[in-house]
Every structure is written in structure tokens, then in C-alpha cells.
Amino acid sequence: MSRPDRGTRARHQELPPALRDAVDDFAEHLSRVRNRSAHTVRAYVTDVVSLLDHAVRMGCVDLGELDLSVLRSWLARQRTTGAARTSLARRAASARAFSAWAHRAGLLPADVGAALASPRAHRELPSVLRADQAAALVEAPTRQRATPAAATTTGATADDDARRRAGAEAVLLRDRVLLELLYATGVRVSEACGLDVGDVDHGRRVIRVFGKGGRERSVPYGVPAQRALDDWLRRGRPVLVTARSGSALLLGARGGRLNPTTARSVVGGYAEAEGLPRTSPHGLRHSAATHLLEGGADLRAVQELLGHSSLASTQIYTHVSVERLRAAYRQAHPRA
């Protein structure tokens, strides 16, 4: 089973053996058959353990006794404890997925979760940067490189100081290529950090990305990102590379594959340093999608670029564009 939090592990161990086995088999199904990420498996397992714990408290000692009333009671209890609508929608989806799997596996006489309704999650419009703000963000590491180097550390040898400066320069080149790729391609931060050197087609200016569910797609990038990639591969990556680097394209300061948490800190740090609105890698993804649509890109093409399995996920960006259009109209039109 994927590693959930301590509370979930404790509740999992307290379940009857048959229910524990069902949870473990479901997690294995999600991971190996459905090819879900560890994060997704962890979330589903947490929800299912919570559901079965509630079912046991209601007197269910066998999985076959799970019915729609138990599922609804569980969701109602989640709501009374203050769960947000988005959380309730996700937990209902987890319950439906588990019920469907258990029915197919012969553990439930019927797919009781098929009739489980869930609250419609309220979707707020994503915050996006203006094009000039996005440009300022991705160019921030270049401006930092233009500042004078820090003074030599007291007691350090000339070689130590040269290595320190080279490492700092390499990290700036890494930051620049990370920001360029996130904005140029709109990929998820996990997808960017998962890129290998061989996933970059320099001739066609395309990267090969493995998204949710292991789905592969090709995403183009522009000339500025190509320049950043060239600089990184020629003058940055060789400085940071170690035996543990493997084929990873983006590296951390110690030579391992760049961690998504570090990437988020990089984006947020540069945004703050530039005096820009608080943003994240996902904010750059939102910005890229919005700017593509505002520039006239086809919605289906943007769906493919972002790796959305459903067009409904992409359509939210059309609302962002309309909001900007309304704002410009209200500001500029004499009859607004």
C-alpha cells in the first residue's frame, strides 16, 4: 500500500482483516493496473480507509454489507466536520471508484457507489499573470546573473570560491530553463521535473512529456526556451551533474533530479523578488493556457498541449479570457 499519513495507517490496521486486504488490493489495482501516481493512490486509500472505518462503526463487518446508505452517511459526516465541497467531491469519486472495483472483483454484490451523488465542486477562476508579468518572471534569473558576484568567502581558497561561483551560476541557469519551460509549454511541475535529457528534441523544438496516467504527449516550445536549454546543457548541467543525476534534465543543487517542491520554491521566490503577484508553477500553467487562447489558439489544441483528458478541464480558461475582456471593456468603453 502507498504510504498514507500516520492516522490513516492506524485506522487501516484497526480494520477487520478482510477489509484491510480489500484496501491493499484496491491500492495495488490503482498503482499497477490504472497506473495512477503515488499521490493519487495515497489520496484514494486515505478516503477508502475513512469510508470503511465509518462502515465498521455503523456495524458493517463484511464488505458485502456496504450499501448506499453507508456511503451517504459517510459523506454527510464529512460535511458536518467542515470538509469543503471540493474535498467532498473527491471523496465521493474515491467511494465510487472503490465500489466499482469491489463489484468487478466479486467483493460487492452490486456497484452501490454508482448511485452516489456528490456536490458540484465550486471552481474558482485561476489567477493568471499578464503577459508582461510572465515575461518578467521567466527573465528574472538572467537579471540576477547580471548583478556583481558576491565577495570571496573569508578563509576560502581560490578553488573553493571558483567552485561556489560556478555552482551559483549553474543554479541560475537551471532556474531560468525551469521558468522558461513551465511558461513556454504549460506542463505540470511534476512533468517538468520528470523530464530526461533524451525527452528534448532540439531540432523540432519539442519535449516528450509523460502526464497523468502515464499518457505521453509532445509539447512544442519556443526560441527563448531553446536558448535557455542550450545554456543549461552546455554550461549549467555539467557543473551540477553527479553519479546520482542519471538522465534527469533538471538537477538540484546536489546533483539529484530536481524536486517539485524545490521547483515551486523557485517560482514563488522569483515572483516575490520581482514584486509580482504570488504565483506557482500551476499559476504559470494557467497563464500559458490563457495567453494561448487570448492569442487565438484553438481550444482543442490547448487541451492537447495541457494534457487534459476532457475538454471541460480546458474550457475554464475561456472564462478567464472573457473576464479580462470584460475588465478591458469596463475600463475603456465610454458606455460601459
Buried (B, 14 or more C-beta within 10 A) or exposed (E): BBEBEEEBBEBBEEBBEEBBEBBEBBBEBBBEEBEBBEEBBBBBBBBBBBBBBBBBEEEBEEBBEBBBEBBBBBBEEBBEEEBEBBBBBBBBBBBBBBBBBBBEEEBBEBBBBEEBEBBEBEEEEBBBBBBEBBEBBBBBBBEBBEEEEEEBEEEEEEEEBEEBEBBBBBBBBBBBBBBBBBBBBBBBBBBBBBBBBEBBEEEEBBBBBBBBEEEEBEBEBEEBBBEBBEBBBEEBBEBBBEEEBEEBBBBBEEBBBBEBEBBBEBBBEBBEEBEBBEBBBBBBBBBBBBBBBBEEBEBEEBBBBBBBEEEEEBBBBBEBBEEBEEEEEEEEEEEE
